Amino acid sequence: MKTTEAVYQPELIVLMKAVLEDAAATLPEAKRTSAMKADIASQILACAAKGERNPAALKMAALLAVVECTHYSHDISPERRAV
């Protein structure tokens, strides 16, 4: 895993936590595992480190990245992935 050093302001940390909670809430309950939440958090941090601050964009990027890298992504049609 590649690590990136970044410093986040308290307001951004609050925002990222809210995005993580919102993103996790969109998953089926059976998928809301600690590992899945860690993957989502990692994606949120990566996007924030690149300068993204829009909550909707952070959530979408995190969820798309997690779906694309799971073995469940083959079950989702390309049309639904674009939603």
C-alpha positions in Angstrom: 0.0 0.0 0.0 1.4 3.4 -1.0 1.3 6.0 1.8 0.9 9.7 1.2 1.7 12.2 3.9 -1.1 14.8 4.2 -2.3 17.1 6.8 -6.1 17.6 7.1 -7.8 20.5 8.8 -10.3 19.6 11.5 -13.2 20.8 9.3 -12.1 18.4 6.6 -11.8 15.5 9.0 -15.4 16.1 10.1 -16.5 16.3 6.4 -14.6 13.1 5.5 -16.2 11.3 8.5 -19.7 12.3 7.4 -19.0 11.2 3.9 -17.7 7.8 5.2 -20.8 7.3 7.3 -23.1 8.4 4.4 -21.3 6.1 2.0 -21.4 3.1 4.3 -25.1 3.7 4.9 -25.8 3.2 1.2 -24.4 -0.3 1.3 -26.5 -3.4 2.2 -26.1 -4.1 5.9 -24.2 -7.4 5.2 -21.5 -5.4 3.3 -21.0 -2.8 6.1 -18.0 -4.6 7.4 -14.9 -3.0 9.0 -12.9 -4.0 6.0 -15.3 -2.4 3.6 -15.5 0.8 5.7 -11.6 0.9 5.8 -11.6 0.6 2.0 -14.1 3.4 1.6 -12.1 5.6 4.1 -8.9 4.9 2.2 -10.5 6.1 -1.1 -12.0 9.2 0.6 -8.5 10.1 2.0 -6.9 9.5 -1.4 -9.4 11.8 -3.1 -9.1 14.5 -0.3 -5.3 14.3 -0.6 -5.7 15.2 -4.3 -7.7 18.3 -3.3 -11.3 17.1 -3.6 -13.6 18.7 -1.1 -17.1 18.2 -2.6 -18.9 15.6 -0.3 -20.8 14.1 -3.2 -17.7 13.7 -5.3 -15.8 12.1 -2.4 -18.7 9.7 -1.8 -19.1 8.8 -5.4 -15.3 8.3 -6.0 -15.0 6.1 -2.9 -18.0 3.9 -3.7 -17.0 3.5 -7.3 -13.5 2.5 -6.4 -14.7 0.0 -3.9 -17.2 -1.5 -6.2 -14.7 -1.8 -9.1 -12.2 -3.6 -6.9 -14.6 -6.1 -5.3 -15.4 -9.5 -6.7 -19.0 -8.5 -6.6 -18.6 -5.9 -9.4 -19.2 -8.5 -12.1 -22.7 -8.8 -10.8 -23.5 -5.2 -11.6 -24.3 -4.3 -15.2 -22.3 -1.4 -16.8 -25.5 0.6 -16.9 -26.0 0.4 -13.1 -22.4 1.2 -12.5 -22.8 4.5 -14.2 -25.6 5.5 -11.9 
